[in-house]
Amino acid sequence: MIAVITGDIINSRALPEEWIDTLKGALTHLFSKKSKWEIFRGDSFQIELNAEDALLNAIYIKACIKTLKKADVRMGIGIGKKNVNSAKVTEANGEAFINSGFAFDTLKMNKVNMAFETPWPSFDHDLNLFIKLALIAMDSWGQISAEMVKYAIENKNTKQDKIAKISGRSQSSVSEALKRAHFAELMELENKYRQQVLTLIKK
């Protein structure tokens, strides 16, 4: 079982050109040789990665993009098997790719910026409800909150005083920004997602 994230940058033509460097920076930072990513059609991208890492990485990509003024991203995340290997992630095929495309295609209709499609319908039902609720916070991130979420994920298990030094902000500013971003609650959701996916894969 793998995960595939299919995404695009919302209203990319209205954004400063630096968004492409921000996206490339996020993908380069996150993904090692164990995963594949590709940017295509100008403002769309696709990533192949471990199923258990999908939600954390999607949150990270969103945080990176939202450090830019008025920028946001849509992502459809699919989990499933991979049938065809390819040097290019956009040329691979299988259940995960089909599910990711389906999830992405439903975003506009459902008026959300993130959704999952997996082989487990009851899991999808609950997870997508949780994602809708989480998006109330994530879609409202300001640039500073998004930046602090980005730093917090990059420096996982690091105390806020160190994140303050890295970001050049005061510890109280970091703490307040992460609180506004509902970062603790998002990480609770991420941990729950990770546990459930690993359990389902083992069945």
Protein Blocks (a to p, Z undefined) as FASTA:
>chain_A
ZZddddddehkllpcfklmmmmmmmmmmmpcfkbccddeehiaccddddfklmmmmmmmm
mmmmmmpghiacdddddddddfbdcfblklggcjklmmmmmmmmmmmmnopabdcddfbl
klmmmmmmmmmmmmmmmmmpcfklmmmmmmmmmmghiafklmmmmnopafklmmmmmmmn
ommmmmmmmmmmmmmmmmmmmZZ
